[in-house]
């Protein structure tokens, strides 16, 4: 038997706006959690999330797509990448991230945790 499941981020299963400069909306579809992250200009993991989670760098794996804005990730080994609207990305644990420019970044993530 087949099925179709559709959920809207405008009616998210979970909403978290406890983090400075960031909002997380999550829906659960097909047994998977999908996140919509809205990151404001000036958002930086090491400033806005690190004090909450208490690790030296982000220890989550991320797999996603950016739909607006620009984000830069800097891995602990010095590797850097900047991604913008239309880019898909994979980031391994051990990194910092920040919004680049004056526009909010909106990303959708399909794997990993965020600020948890």
Protein Blocks (a to p, Z undefined) as FASTA:
>chain_A
ZZdddddfklcfbdcfkbghiacddddeehiacddddddehiafklmmmmmnopabdcbd
cddddfedjdddddfkopacdddehiacdddehiadddedjbdcddddfedcehZZ
